[in-house]
Amino acid sequence: MIPISLQLTNFLSYANGVEPLDFTRFHTACLCGNNGHGKSALLDALTWAMWGKAREDTPGLLRIGAPDMRVEMVFDLDGERYRITRGWAKKKRGGDSTLELNILDAPSGLYRAITRSSVRETQEQLSTLLRMDYDTFIASAYLKQGQADRFTRQPPAQRKQVLAEILGLARYGEIADRAREESRAVAARVAQLEARIDNIEVFLSGRDEAQRLFDHYTALLQTLAPRIEQAEQRAADNAARRVRLEARRERATVVLAETDEAERKRALLQRQRGELLARKHELDEWQAQSETITLNFQKLQQARAEKQKWDDIYATWRALADEAQRLKEAINQAGESLRARQAQLREQCAVQQKIADDNALQVERADEIRQGEEQLQAARRDEAALAQKRAGHDAALHALREAEDALRARRHELDTRAHRLDAQLADLESQAARAVETKKLLDAAEAQIKQLDDANARLHEMQEERNAHDARLQQLKQASEAARAEVAANEQKLKVLQANPQAQCPLCESQLGEHGREHIQENIEDEIAHAQSRIEEYTQEGRLLQKKKAALDAPIAEMQARLRDAPRLHKNSETARLQWETATAAQNKIGALQAEREQLQHLLQSGEFAPDEAAAVRQARAALKAAAYDASAHAALSRRVNELSRFEREIAALNFAQSQITDARQRLALLEPERREVEAQLQRGDFAREETTELARLKAQADRLQYDKEARAAHALARATEQQLAGAEERWHKLQSALSGAERVEADFVANAQDIAAVESLLEKLAHERDSLRDVASQLAACERELSEAAAELKVAREAERDASTQLGAQQNKLEECERQEAERVAVDEERKTAAQQLFILKETATAFGKEGIQALIIENAIPEIQDDANDILRRLTRNHMQVSLESLREKQSGGLRETLDIKISDDRGTREYALFSGGEAFRADFALRIALSKLLARRAGTQLRTLIIDEGFGTQDAEGLQQMIECIQAISDDFDKVLVVTHLDALKNAFPTRIEVSKQPDTGSRYEIVG
């Protein structure tokens, strides 16, 4: 991914209208500016555009006071050009995100949308294109400040864990953990399935007994049907008779209720008669007051008419007075406005005159300023000529440094290779010397593993035997419960048989006789004894199985304790095998490495290792001498240009002053006539003519209304009269209502007398009918007794039938369940086999993706890549004086090896631990390892690292170290398409051909400028 342009709108400190940042103008650039001015905001915008992530959550990235924000980024990837537009708008609840993705159509030069239906789907498509996520970008392409020593500062034992985090190996651990978790669930499922199969076998053992009981209850139900039919007929006859009697009883109840209702209605009619008498008396009183009430109502109407007349006159008079007041205020306001314009014009005329006077002084120096500007142009032409000479000199100097660096690099490369061969030879010889010892350790470890395998097989046999005992105990438990249920059922039969003194079968009502009764009782007792005998046998067998089970517990626990050491022994065996294979391979490599070391030694001693580089050094020195560049003359001329540059500003000021004088004189010519006219209007009082005329007209109209003191008194008298007679209208309306209802009251009085006579007649009729229904209660009681006897007889027969049907249904269900259980046993067994296979696969997966599997292999393969890349960078930083090595194994004092990740650094004084180097030296090692890790991580992510951003402090470096850091950054810049260095150090700012200078203003926000 190569960035092309970046545009920010209302993002952090950047407001609206900021020009896009053009990345095509530089290959390597320095991003500089004061703290808090917006350098990091540009980097946040880069990551937020691509992944929607930055140092803060999205709402915190919005510029204060802005409703929304937007970032547009254009980048090249795999020969295509893409454009991302990501936005976010603040809402009442949360926010609204947008994301657009476009690709450039080269023939037409237009962007074509490839945005998906949602932000999430578009982000997934974008991440797939980039082939790296946010975390990978931060750990590889973006070197954040303070992170250079994240790897090296850890203790050796923890560096592998940090390396695993940087490489993202946690996902393999998650796969292993998930596989182990799923294997536990599958193992539990296998155990459940095996237990289910055992339970099914126990259940199927009772199929024959269920069939026998089914046949017995089927025959019994056939004998009960006639008896139930007779009992049902007797109960039906009595039920019909009871229905007829209950109908007569219900009529008696209705008669009583109707009698009560008639008596209640009679009492109500008598109360209504008293109320009608009271209303007739009230009507007499209203008729006596009718004349007085009518007279007061007429007076009230006259007072209201008088008041309305005066209200209309007052409203008109009040409106005229309000309008007259408004006109007076308008006249006063017009005068004030004209006086304010007079003051404004006087002030503007004075200002223009002052502008003309002030700029006249600048115009007087016109000749002096123009002569100085001509001298400045001549000095700049001379300076440009010297700058061309300096370019040739700098190019020759740069070529000389590159040639010398290449020569030193070639020698250091051979020295490094020689040191590396020496170290490899020493390491191989040490490894080869341990071959015999490691072979003995391997044989001993394999013998111990063989013993553990035998113990594991014996453990499985004992566990299977114990599981078989558990299954048989479960079968015995279910069989005992079935036998106890059979005993309880037979004991209930005995109770029923002994409760029948007539020697009659309680189920089918056939006569058994004394002999038949005893025969049935003996059969039932034999069945009880047989079932109890089976219970005793089951109990004895269960006790024996419990003893066998207990005898297996101790050996199983002992074997399991021995097998807990299996993982450690397997690991020791693998370690010993690896050490033995390493020692054997070392013996085979020693000869070839010794020959290569002698050849390198010959090249270094003869000095014939880099003829092309030596010739390039000689040629560069000759070109530098031919350039003939004088730096002191160039500096003096630059100072002369700086001194004369003031005339460039003064010529601009001169032109501006001349234009100001012209403008001021033109404005004075326009303002003076208007000022004189305004002053004349004020002296004449010539303003607001329409308002003055309208005011006189309104005053004459108000005088014609004659709303004087006497009129106001008449108005007040009308209002007082209306208030005094306020209740007269209500009393008049009540009088009319009372008079209109007199006839209705008389009619209600006559109807009430008729209703009372009808109620009295109904009460007499209901009394005769009540006397005829007095004996229905005794007849209904006799019928209830006969019906109860018939129901009891039917209940006994039906209970016998229900018990038999229940037993028959239970046995039928059991037989059907046996068929289902048989089919389920086959299906469960197939499921158990599938689950067992799945369990095996999950266990193998957990082992393969664990720390001892793929993760360990990735780390071991990554270490040489990191070491080679780091040494290549460190060679450029230290001019071949330092190199780093990473060791993943360390010998124990007690013998054997243990895992570690030691960092050893070699320089002119020898090889030392990382912690023994100074801050500047350690920083160089940190920086080299960090760049190496970035390259490795980018390769692991499946993408080529094309862009590098370095936001790292260089304060620990002295002048020479800082210069080496600059040269290293410039050297590794060829490995990337874009390099961006973030710093505030002046030495770093001036070392790069291009600078992106960031500044911030309180009102307009942050801005950037590309310089160079």
MIGUVEX-883288 format. One record per residue (C-alpha): x, z, y. Coordinates in steps of 0.02 Angstrom, whole numbers, plus 50000, padded with zeros to 5 digits. Layout:
MIGUVEX-883288
XZY;...
END
This chain:
MIGUVEX-883288
500005000050000;500724994550169;499775000250327;499464986450457;498424995250593;497545011750624;496185014950756;495465032350795;493845036350886;493415054650928;494595060550789;495385077750826;496275075950994;495985057051009;494475051751114;493555035251126;494425019251182;496155022251103;497045005951061;497455002950874;499185008350812;500054992150759;501204995350608;501794977150606;502894980550758;504144990950659;504934993350489;505685010650522;505035021350665;505135038950734;503485047950775;503885060250916;503025070951046;502725089151093;501885100950971;499995099950978;499955082851062;499295073350910;500715068050794;499955076150639;498235069650688;498845051750657;499385056550481;497745065750451;496805050050506;497805039850380;497325051050231;495535053750292;495235035050303;495855032050126;495195047550035;494075057150156;495305071950151;496475079650280;497185096750328;495425102550379;493685099650312;492805084350385;491735093850516;493325101650587;494085084450621;492735079550749;493325079850931;492515094351026;490925088551114;490825071751025;489285067350918;490235056750790;491965050450740;492685034850661;494345028950587;494725010650545;496265006450442;496934989250389;498214988350247;499034975850128;499014978649940;499574966749800;499534951449914;497794955249985;497284962650153;495924976150158;495004985550296;494275003150279;493015009850406;492555028150378;491365037550494;490505054350508;489075059650625;488535077450663;486715081450618;485625096850641;486005101750462;487725096050401;488285078250435;488085060050384;489575050750308;489845031850302;491185021550215;491425002650222;492714992450124;493124974250166;494364961250102;495084947150208;494564929550159;496184920050197;495434902350219;494114907750345;495074922150424;493524933450411;493264949850318;492064950050171;491144966150126;491474973749954;490614990249993;489644998349851;487885005949861;488475023649904;489965032449985;490465040249818;490475023449726;491435014949868;492735029149864;492945026949676;493235008249702;494505011849841;495455024649735;495525011949593;496284999049712;497585011449780;498015017749604;498355035149673;497325049749733;497575061049885;498635073949793;499795060549723;500025052849897;500445069949973;501685073549834;502515056249840;502335045249995;502055059650118;503475072650129;502605087050220;503605099450322;504225114650225;503985106450054;505745099450024;506325114949929;504685118149836;505535112649674;507295119649699;506805136849769;505975142249606;506935152249473;507615141049333;506325147349209;504885142149324;505545125149381;504805116549229;503105123449275;503295116949454;503875100149385;502345099849273;501235103049425;502095089149525;501905077049379;500075081849360;500275087649179;498845099949202;497645086449147;498485086248975;498295105148966;496475103349012;496245090848870;497085102948749;496045117748810;494465107548797;494935102048621;495275120248570;493635125948647;492675112248560;493575115948395;492985134048404;491205128148430;491355115548287;492125128948173;490665140348210;489495125848174;490345122748004;490135141247961;488305140448012;488015124947906;488835132947754;487775148647776;486225137747794;486605128947628;486785145947541;485125151847614;484255136047554;484905138947376;484225156647379;482535150547442;482375137047308;482625149947169;480825156147196;479965139247168;479325142646988;478515159347035;477615151147182;476875137647066;476185150946945;475325160647085;474595144547158;473705140546993;473025158446978;472225158947152;471485141547132;470455147446979;469905163447068;469175154047218;468045143747103;467145159747039;466805166747214;465785152047285;464025156247206;464065174447263;464465169647442;463025156947446;461705170247395;462345182747526;462295169547662;460445165247626;459875183547636;460805185847800;460045169847873;458235175547838;458495192347925;459365184048070;457865172648102;456675187648104;457825196848225;457795181948344;455905182548356;455885201448388;457275200048518;456235187048611;454785199448626;455995213148682;456695201748814;454905198148878;454615216848894;456205218048998;455625203649109;453925212049138;454795228049194;455915218249312;454445208549386;453515225149415;455015232249509;455155216449614;453305216849659;453415235149714;454975231149819;454075216449902;452565227549942;453685240350030;454545226150128;452865219050188;452325236150247;453945237950352;453665220550426;451885225950479;452615240450581;453905228750664;452515216450716;451535230550798;453095235450900;453355217450961;451525216251021;451835231751128;453445224051203;452505208151254;451265218451354;452705226051456;453495208751500;451815202051561;451675216851682;453405212451765;453225193351770;452795191551957;454315201552021;455545192451904;454925175151960;455105179452148;456925185352126;457375169552030;456725158552172;457785168152302;459345165652192;459095146752188;458955145952379;460575156052402;461515144652282;461015128852376;461595136352543;463275141752467;463595124352392;463335116152562;464645127252647;465855125252496;465875106352521;466215107852709;467645120252678;468475109352545;468525094452666;469225105152808;470575112752693;471165095552631;471355089252813;472385104752859;473575102452708;473875084052748;474235088152931;475565100952876;476385088052762;476505075452905;477325088353020;478645091852886;478965073052862;479245070753050;480505085153054;481405078352898;481585060852976;482425068553130;483635078653021;484075063252916;484485053053071;485595067053141;486505068352970;486845049452971;487545051253150;488805064553089;489265054152935;489645038553039;490735048553161;491745055753015;491985038552931;492605030753092;493885044853114;494505042852933;494795024052950;495745026553113;496875039553030;497235027652883;497775014053004;498915026153102;499725033652943;500195016852863;500935009853025;502515020452997;502835012352825;502694994652895;504074998153023;505384998952876;504894981952801;506604973152828;507624987552754;506514988352597;506584969652561;508504969252571;508624983752447;507444974952324;508574959352325;510114970052283;509154978052137;508744960952059;510584955652069;511164971851984;509904969551844;510534952051807;512314958851789;511694972851676;510794960351560;512414950851536;513324966851483;511894971351367;512154954951273;513994959451248;513484976851187;512324969151057;513784959250984;514884974650988;513544985550902;513234972350769;515104971450730;515234990550726;513724991750611;514474978650494;516124988350490;515225004550445;514214995950310;515774988050236;516725004750237;515195013450162;515085000150027;516935002349984;516765021349978;515145019649880;515985008549752;517405020949730;516185035549725;515125026249599;516615024449485;517135042649516;515385048449482;515295038149324;516975045249269;516425063249304;514795059849215;515735052849064;516865068249065;515345079549069;514485069448933;516035069748824;516205088548845;514375090948808;514445079348656;515985088048587;515125104948610;513565098548524;514545090648381;515455107148352;513785115648317;513205103048185;513605114048032;512845129648111;511235120848163;511025113147988;511055130747912;509755136748037;508655121647996;508735124747807;508295143247831;506825139147944;506125126247822;506245138747679;505245151647779;503925138447821;503765134147634;503415152547596;502105153047734;501245137347666;501095145647495;500385161347576;499145150947675;498505142447517;498255159547433;497345165747589;496125151147580;495765155047397;495395173447434;494295168947583;493295156547479;493045169947345;492475182447476;491265169747552;490545166547379;490225185247360;489345185447530;488225170947480;487745179247314;487365195647404;486185186247520;485315178447369;485125195647287;484395202847447;483065189347459;482645190647273;482445209747289;481285207647438;480225195247338;480135207247189;479615221847301;478245211047377;477635206947200;477595225747156;476595229647314;475335215747275;475065221747095;474865239847151;473495233947270;472625225147123;472655241547026;471835250747169;470435237647178;470165238446988;470105257646984;468875257947131;467515248747026;466675262046911;465465249046834;466905240246746;466465224546843;467765212246907;467895215147094;468335196847122;467105186347018;465755200146978;465805196246789;465605211046669;467285215646594;466815229946483;467925244746447;469105234746338;469285220446464;469605232646606;471005241346510;471765224546458;471885218646640;472605235346696;473955234546560;474455216846613;474625222146795;475655237446748;476795226546640;477095214746788;477525229846900;478765236546771;479565219446749;479785217346938;480515234846957;481745230946817;482315215246910;482545225547070;483685237546977;484705223146905;484895215447077;485445232247150;486775234947016;487465217347036;487525219647226;488535235747210;489785226847096;489965212447221;490225224647365;491675232547270;492465215547236;492255210947419;493065227047478;494505224247357;494875207447442;494855214147622;496565222447618;497525207447541;496665195447662;497125206247814;498925207647752;499055188747726;498305185147898;499575196847979;500995187247893;500285170447948;500215175648132;502085172348138;501825154148083;501825146148258;503475154648302;504295149148138;503675131248161;504365131048338;506045138048277;506085124648143;505745110648268;507075117748386;508345118848245;507955101048188;508135094648367;509815103648386;510445096748220;509895078948263;510685080748436;512345086548361;512355072248235;511985059448371;513365067048479;514655064048343;514205045548341;514315043248532;516005051448567;517105036348524;516195023748633;516175035448782;518065038848768;518445020148776;517335017848929;518185032749015;519945025148991;519365008449066;518665017249222;520285027149243;521295011049243;520205003049380;520335018349493;522235019749476;522555001149507;521375000049658;520684983249597;518884989249586;518104981749747;519014966349819;517474959349907;517124975749996;518944977050058;518884959250128;517244963350218;518084978450303;519504967550371;518314954250436;517204967250523;518694975050614;519234958050682;517474954450748;517404971450834;519034967950927;518434950650982;516834957751061;517844964851213;516444976251270;516814988751415;515645003751395;516205012451559;515824996951665;514144995551582;513765013951619;514265012051804;513154996851824;511705006151742;511915020251870;511895007252011;510254999951943;509495017551938;510005020652119;509235004352180;507645005752076;506835015952217;506664999852319;505534992752184;504335007052215;504535005752404;504124986952409;502514990752317;502135004752441;502474992652587;501244979752521;499964993352492;500165000152672;499894982952749;498304980352649;497694997852697;497884994252884;496894977952869;495504986352770;495355000952893;495184989553045;493834979052959;492814994752913;492935001453094;492204985053158;490694987353045;490385006153074;490465007253267;488844997153307;487815007253183;488455023753257;487935018753434;486195013253377;485855029953286;486355040153440;485155029753549;483675032953430;483975051653435;483985051753627;482315041953636;481475051953495;481035035153416;480735039653231;479285043553108;478015033553211;476715031453071;476725050153030;476445054853213;474935043053230;474155049253067;474345067453122;473315064453281;471925055853181;471775070453056;471635083253198;470155073953276;469265072753106;469455091653076;468715095653247;467145085453204;466775096653050;466435111953167;466955124553032;467075138753162;466805157653159;464895156753147;465005144053006;466195155552909;464955170152930;463505159652861;464615154452714;465035172752674;463185177952683;462705164452556;464055170452435;463495188752452;461665184352419;462135174552262;463155189352194;461735201852232;460445191652132;461655187151990;460545195051852;458895187351909;459145171151815;459485179951648;457885190851664;456845175551707;457435166551549;457055181951441;455285182751517;454985164451471;455615167451294;454475182651269;452915173751335;453235158351226;453285169051063;451635178751088;450565166950983;451855166750841;451835186050832;449925186050812;450005173050672;451365182950580;450275198650589;448805189850498;449955182150364;450725199250328;449015206650285;448685192350161;450375194550073;450065213350046;448395209649958;449225196749839;450605209049787;449335222549743;448425210249626;450065205349536;450535223649503;448865226649415;449145211449298;450925216749249;450325234349200;449125227149067;450525216148988;451755230748980;450555240948874;450455226948742;452375226748710;452695245348678;452985244248482;454285230048483;455785242148483;455335250548316;455075233648231;456775227348292;457675243048226;456995240348050;457565222148053;459315227248110;459515238847960;459055225247835;460225212847922;461675225247917;461505227747730;461525208747702;463045206647815;464025220247724;463715211747557;464275194847630;465825202747708;466455209547541;466265192447460;467075183147603;468555195347614;468885192247430;468805173447462;469915174947617;471245184947525;471275172447385;471345157747508;472745166147605;473765168847447;473405150947391;473935144047562;475505154747563;476035148347393;475615130347440;476645132147599;478055139347498;478015124647378;477995112247523;479405121847607;480405120347446;480245101447456;480795101547639;482235113447602;482835102047462;482905087247583;483705098047718;485065103847599;485645085847575;485625082547764;486505098947807;487865095447680;488195078347760;488245086447932;489465099547868;490655086147804;490575076847973;490885093048069;492365097547958;493165080547994;492845082748181;493635100148173;495225092848097;495335079548235;495075092448374;496445103848307;497675089348299;497195084148477;497475101848544;499215102148467;499675084648530;499145087748711;499835105648720;501425111348807;502465108048651;501775090348631;501535076348758;501915087748907;503635092648842;504035074448802;503555068548978;504635081949061;506145078048952;505985059348990;505745062749177;507315073349201;508585058949185;507565048049305;507525062049435;509385065549415;509905047149436;508805044149590;509355060649670;511215056849645;510995039449719;510265047249877;511495061849879;512955049549868;512375041650032;512075058550115;513785066150074;514875050550064;515175052949877;515645071449893;514145079249803;513115075849647;511755085549556;511385088049371;509825095149287;510005104749122;508445108449019;509245119548884;510405134648897;511345144148762;510825162148730;512115175848718;511365180648552;511485162648489;510315147848491;509545139048640;508165143148762;507155131848878;507615131749063;507895119549206;509545123649292;510125114149447;512015112449458;512855104249607;514625097249605;515705094749760;517545094649803;517695113149754;516905111149582;515205114049502;514135128649564;512345134949553;511125128849686;510955146449762;512825147049808;512755132449932;512505134150121;510855130050208;511395112650264;512135108250094;510615115050002;509465105050116;510355088950070;510095092849886;508275097649920;507995081350015;508795070549879;507785078949740;506185077749842;506385058949869;506795056949684;505235066549635;504195055749754;504815039749672;504515046849499;502755052449539;502325035649615;502945026749458;501935038849349;500375034849453;500555016349411;500945010349588;502505005149682;502955016949825;502955004949974;502705017450118;503685033650153;503195046950282;504465060850315;503785075950409;505235087850371;506305099250480;508145094850498;508645110150599;509845116750465;511015101650486;512545101550597;513005086050699;513935077750554;512575082350429;511225076050544;512145059550565;512265058150375;510405061750360;510055047750485;511175035850391;510335040650226;508585037550297;509185020950363;509965016950195;508435021250090;507315012150213;507734995950119;506805003349968;505175004150068;504144992250175;503705005850303;504645021950345;503945034450472;504975049850523;504105064050617;505275074650725;505585082650894;507505081950889;508265070551023;509655065350905;508395058650780;507295050650916;508735040050982;509355035150808;507895023650767;507565006450843;505715010250868;504845026250930;502995030550931;502875042751077;501305053751076;500655062351234;499085071951277;498065074151437;496725087751459;495375075451512;495735059451414;496475066851253;497965060151153;498785043151174;500265034551090;501495021251147;502675010751039;504385010051123;505754998151064;
END
